[in-house]
Amino acid sequence: MKRKFLLVTAVIISSQLYAQDSTKQTLDEVVVTATKTPIKQSQTGKVITVIDQATLQRNADKTLTEILNYQAGVYVNGANNILGTNQEMYMRGAASGNTLILLDGIPVNDPSLINNSFDLNNINPAQIEKIEILKGAQSTLWGSDAVAGVINIITKKGGTKKLTPSANTAYGSYHTFKAGAGISGRIDKFTYNVNYNHTNSKGFSSAYDSTGGNSFDKDGFKQNNVQANLGYVFSPKLSVAGMTNYGKYNTDLDGGAFKDDKDYTGVNTSFINSLTLVYKLRNASFHFSNTLVNTHRTLSNDTSTDAANGDFYRADFKGTSYVSELFGNVSFSNKLSLVAGVQRNAQNTSQHNNGYSRNYDYSYSSALGKDSAKTNNYALYASLMLLNLNGFNVEGGVRYNHHNIYGSNATFSFNPSYNIDENTRAFINISSAYKVPSLYQLYSEYGNRDLQPEKSINYEAGVQFFGNDKKNSLRLVAFKRDIRQLIIFYSDPVTYASQYINRDKQNDYGFELESNMAVCKKGNWINNITYVDGKGNTGSEKVKNFYRRPNFTFNSTFSLQPVSQLTLSPSFRFVGSRLKGQYDAGPASMPQYYTLDFYAGYHITKQVNAFADIRNITNQHYQDIVGYNSRGFNWMAGVSISF
């Protein structure tokens, strides 16, 4: 492993040494996630990565989690399993639920899930303009769950013409069919973008048949997504924007690891609505947003006609999240500015499930009602930013949060950076974060109303180099994260009574190395490696608990345009060995693997683009989750049209 690590590091560093400062892409984009206001990447000491529209277009046939999996510090377990898989996001090795998902800067959560995360299956990449990934503890500006970082999915808005129609279609392995259509434009002061996407796949067996008989049935997937963005500019000072995202998918499920099930199905629905008002003054701006997120999941399994497996199961999960926020940005000078705001977050859930096991002659049922399973959060926050004072920059902030169950907590952030020269920046981040107990952890049959939030301190130090025209970059970051009051599921070894409790600690550390180089005016080469490790602490006992997540990952993508109409993009991904899940069967360690992909796109005309995407070319057989299949060699080809 050490030899592989040194080799990969040499590849990344050498790619930067031979960089040519010439390509159409610039790496110094304006971002909003780092400070809640527009700022160039070179002006902030925070660790932020942008997935731009060109990258999204080259990966339009992939799922959102497949795209995220190629980013430094991000590992999505199950992204390469069947469509509709319940996936786990591990940013910098943090447990699932410790990465906050934003949609146009608005937190989106599913209160019906155990860890209060969000199902990224509900977002179609064709509806995304760009993605900003902000790493490290970010609770001061963004609140709960931003322990390891924030992923801000920025959707497409209106265009410059009155009417711009678009359409796309693709077909590939596992009888997968995708199609979409949309219109966007601007009519005087009114802007609009409406997009519809459909996916239908016959799939393959989710569970792995360890007998080698290949007798398990295929698990299919069908999805519809609608995204609409509307905006109106009343005056140079006042504007309003509305967003609606509706997604629904049906998926076939299996009975578990190595276990087929022909009657198990799930239906998942997500409905997000937000309204945002922006009022601008000469040296200030004020933003008010109101968002409603509704989620609904149903699971159904009836194998009562199967004498060997006579089980019955029905479950219904609903979650509602209301987020209201008012914040302002005031510029006292071109060097000093303040961001301050107030946020309210209210959640509730209703959950009903019942079942019967024929083999054990055992029935069970449980229920939660939304009138009792609910919480309210209120928060105040402020962040002061000083820019370019003789090359020195600093951002510092505080947040006060009040929760109606456990009471109050606070966070802070301190982010100094120094511009050694116009192309070199060194930075340090010391910040805290928190994750509030979920509704399930508070109110379910295993709930505990005395739970306190998980609290963490994050340390980062790094250096970033830019090319003279900001078209090449190299960034090295080391980080350490200490979490206390960890919420765990505990079963008494004598009475077997089970409950969620605060007990353990978690100490994680690692580093990321990223490079982006322009290649002879014809393309670019992106590389990143991530190393992360950690241990849990139960009293004086330290436990290695990095379940299902690798210590080491390496991603490399080369994009080349030999002629203006043609884009060629091979990519390589390496995932190191990792511990199996805590309750998974099989050997303790899961082996390393790699995948090799190749994309080719050709603009037949300025408006029409044809593509072919071949994945896992060498047909590697691997399992991200023990007992479940991942995709072997597969392909997708299609056409997109934009007028």
Number of C-alpha atoms within 10 A of each C-alpha: 9 7 8 9 16 10 11 18 18 11 16 22 15 12 21 23 11 11 20 17 18 20 17 11 17 14 20 18 16 14 19 16 25 23 19 17 14 12 16 14 19 20 17 23 25 25 22 18 19 20 16 16 17 12 13 20 16 19 17 22 27 18 19 21 22 17 18 19 21 24 24 24 27 22 26 21 23 23 26 20 23 27 26 26 18 13 18 21 26 22 27 30 27 25 17 18 24 27 29 27 24 20 19 18 17 21 23 23 25 25 29 28 21 15 21 24 22 24 22 16 21 22 22 26 23 26 26 22 17 18 24 20 22 22 24 28 32 29 28 27 25 25 27 23 28 26 32 27 27 28 24 22 24 17 22 21 21 22 16 12 12 15 16 16 15 17 18 21 19 20 20 18 18 18 13 19 19 20 19 20 19 20 20 23 20 20 14 11 11 17 21 23 24 22 22 20 22 19 20 20 22 19 21 23 25 31 27 22 18 11 8 8 7 10 10 19 16 21 24 23 24 20 23 19 23 21 23 23 21 20 21 18 15 11 10 9 12 15 18 18 19 18 22 18 23 19 22 20 22 19 22 28 26 23 14 13 18 18 16 21 22 16 15 20 19 18 19 20 20 23 18 19 16 21 18 18 17 18 16 16 11 8 12 15 18 18 17 18 20 18 21 19 22 22 25 20 20 18 18 18 20 19 18 15 9 10 10 10 14 16 21 18 18 16 18 18 21 23 24 22 24 20 19 19 19 18 19 20 22 17 15 11 10 10 12 17 18 19 22 20 19 18 20 17 18 17 23 23 27 22 21 15 17 14 18 18 16 17 11 9 9 10 13 10 12 12 14 20 14 16 9 12 20 23 20 15 20 17 20 21 23 20 22 18 19 17 20 15 12 9 13 16 21 22 22 19 20 20 24 17 21 16 17 11 17 14 11 15 16 19 23 22 23 17 20 21 24 22 21 14 9 13 15 17 22 19 22 22 24 19 25 27 31 28 24 23 28 25 28 24 24 23 18 19 14 16 19 18 15 13 20 21 23 23 21 24 21 22 18 23 20 21 19 21 21 23 22 11 13 18 21 28 23 23 19 18 19 18 20 20 25 17 22 19 18 20 20 13 13 15 14 9 8 6 7 9 10 14 17 22 22 19 16 18 20 21 18 19 19 20 21 20 22 25 25 25 29 28 21 13 15 16 20 24 21 23 28 26 25 25 21 23 20 21 16 20 19 12 9 6 9 15 12 12 17 22 18 25 31 24 19 21 28 25 22 23 20 19 21 21 18 12 9 10 13 16 19 18 19 17 20 18 20 17 19 17 18 19 19 22 19 11 8 15 13 11 10 13 13 22 16 16 16 18 20 19 19 18 20 19 21 19 17 12 10 11 11 16 18 19 21 21 22 18 21 20 14 12 14 15 14 18 20 25 20 20 19 21 23 22 21 18 17 15 20 21 20 19 19 20 17 15 11
